[in-house]
Amino acid sequence: MKTIGVVDTTFARFNMGSAVVDEIKQHVSARIKRVTVPGIKDLPVASKKLIEEEDCDLVIALGMPGSKDIDKVCAHEASTGLIQAQLMTNRHIIEVFVHENEAGSDKELAYLMEKRSREHALNAVKLLFKPEELVKQAGTGQRQGFEDVGSIGM
């Protein structure tokens, strides 16, 4: 049985991890290992530990960078760490960040955080269980959390 790791943060203003777990359970039977850390810079090591110590086949790393310049720098550092952890473990870590300033209101932000979390949970399911589904979507302009933009291909 495949194991999916889910790591989220207390800094986020929406429970992104619960949305991901719920979405995965609706589509496949998999073990789910969930960990919560304080902030986005804690995501890389938590993700790596889920892979190495809990034998996760894939990890979904969820975070909400704030709207200040320092938050954008921290998000970049966390993203770089997640990429490094992927390369060190040879496993996918799906980064799901929703920046606080991506939405105009708290209601829009909550909607975006839930939608993006759930859509990336489906991407994780496809990566592990139905990779041919991703091949079918190649070049189709998919946007997690927003409307898809469509293909410009011929």
N, C-alpha and C positions, 0 to 999 in steps of 0.2 A: 504494500500500500504506500502511495506517495505521501510525503509530509511537506506541508507548506508552512513556512514561518511567517509570522506577522509581527512587526515591531512598529509601535507608535509612540507618541510622546505626550507628556502632561502639558506641554506648552501649547499644543493645538487647542483650538476653541470648539472643536467638534470631535466626537468619538469615532474617528476614522477606522480604527481597528475593528470595532463592532460591526460597522457596515461591511468591511471586507470579509470578516468571518461569516456573517449572515449570507452574503452573496455566494461565497464558495460553497457553503452547505446546501444552497438551493440547486447547485449544478453537478457536484461530484461528491463521491465519498473519499475523503482524504483525512489524514491526521493533520491537525492544526496545532502549532505551538505558538503561543502568543506571549510577547514580552512588551512591557511599557517602560520607556526611559524618560528622563527629564526633558531633553531637547534634541534638536536635529543633529547636533555634532556627536551625540551618543549613538546615533543610528548605525554607523559603520561597524563598530565593534560588536554591537548587539546582533547585527545581521550575520557577521562572521561567526560569532559564537553559536547562533542557531544552526548554521550550516555545519560547523565542525563538531559541536558538542551534542546537538540534537538531531543530526543527520537530516536536516531539511533539504529537500530537492530544489527548492526555490524559496526566496524570501521576498515579501512585500514590505518595503520600508516607507512609512507614512509620516509626513511632517507638515507643519504650517509655519513657514518663516513669516516673521512680522513685516511691517511696512517700512521700517527704518533702514538706512543704508547699511548699518552694521548687520542687520538681519539678512540682507542680501549676500553679504560677504560670508556669513556663517552658513547660509544655504549652499553657496558655492563650495566651501570647504567640506561640508557634509557630502555633497554630491561627488566631489573628488574622492573622498574616503570610500563611498559606496562603490565607485568604479574600481578602486584599488582592491577592495574586498572581493569583488566579482572575479577579478583577474587572479587573485591569490587562491581562490577556492574553486574556480572553474564552474561556478553556479550563477544563475541569474539572480540578481537582486533588483526588483522592479521599484524604482524610485517614484513615489507619489507625493509630490509637494504641491501645496496650494498656498500661494503667497497671499497674505492678508489683503493686499491692495489689488487683487484680481477682481474684486467685487465691490459694488457701490454701497451695499448695506449688509448688516449681519445676516439677514434672511437670505440674500443672494449668496453670501459666503458659505452659509450652512448648506445650501442647495448644491453649490459647486463642490464642496468638500465631500458630500455624500455621493454625488454623481461620479466624480472622478475616482473616488475610492472603489466604488462598485464596478466601474468600467475597467479599471486596472485589475481588479479581482478576476474578472472574466478573461483578461489577457493572460493572467497567470494560469488559469484553468486551460486555456488554449495552448499555452507553451508546454504544459506538462502532459495534457491528455489528448489534445486535438490540434497538433501543430499545422495540419493541413488547412485548418480554418484561417490561420494567420496568412498562409500563402495565398488563399483566395482574396484576402483583404489587402494584399500588397498594392501600393500605389493608389489607394482609394480615399486618401485624405482624412483618415480617422482622427478625431480630436476627443480626448478623454475629458469629460466635464463640460465641453462646449459642443455646439452643433458641428457635425462633420462638414468638411469643406468640399469634399468630392474630388474626383480625379480630373486632371487636365491631360491625361494620356490619351493616346489614339487607340 
